[in-house]
């Protein structure tokens, strides 16, 4: 599972952009852990990227 910072760095966007995408529900699905931190499964990130490729 990846942190938001790891995902933003991997796809080359700023944290602000990624948080905006999250707010607009345009980014990959995330999981909020009981301690309040947010994680994104690698498989979900790859699925989300595939949907972007299919749309292009």
C-alpha positions as CSV (number, residue, x, y, z in Angstrom):
1,X,0.0,0.0,0.0
2,X,1.2,3.4,-1.0
3,X,1.0,6.8,0.8
4,X,-0.5,9.8,-1.1
5,X,3.0,11.3,-1.3
6,X,4.4,8.1,-2.9
7,X,1.6,8.1,-5.5
8,X,1.9,11.8,-6.3
9,X,5.6,11.4,-6.8
10,X,5.2,8.2,-8.9
11,X,2.7,9.9,-11.3
12,X,4.4,13.2,-11.3
13,X,1.9,15.6,-9.8
14,X,2.0,17.9,-6.8
15,X,0.3,16.9,-3.5
16,X,-2.1,19.8,-4.0
17,X,-3.2,18.4,-7.4
18,X,-3.6,14.9,-6.0
19,X,-5.7,16.1,-3.0
20,X,-7.9,18.1,-5.4
21,X,-8.4,15.0,-7.5
22,X,-9.3,13.1,-4.3
23,X,-11.8,15.8,-3.3
24,X,-13.4,15.7,-6.8
25,X,-13.3,11.8,-6.8
26,X,-11.1,11.8,-10.0
27,X,-8.1,10.0,-8.5
28,X,-7.6,6.3,-7.6
29,X,-9.7,4.9,-4.7
30,X,-8.1,5.2,-1.4
31,X,-8.4,3.6,2.0
32,X,-8.6,5.5,5.3
33,X,-6.9,3.5,8.0
34,X,-8.2,3.6,11.7
35,X,-5.2,5.9,12.6
36,X,-6.5,8.4,10.1
37,X,-3.8,7.9,7.5
38,X,-4.7,7.3,3.9
39,X,-3.3,4.6,1.7
40,X,-3.8,3.5,-2.0
41,X,-3.4,-0.1,-3.1
42,X,-0.8,-0.6,-5.9
43,X,-3.4,-2.6,-7.8
44,X,-5.9,0.3,-7.5
45,X,-3.3,2.8,-8.8
46,X,-2.6,0.5,-11.8
47,X,-6.3,0.0,-12.5
48,X,-6.9,3.8,-12.4
49,X,-4.0,4.4,-14.8
50,X,-5.4,1.8,-17.2
51,X,-8.7,3.7,-17.2
52,X,-6.9,6.8,-18.2
53,X,-5.1,5.0,-21.0
54,X,-8.4,3.6,-22.2
55,X,-10.0,7.0,-22.3
56,X,-7.2,8.5,-24.4
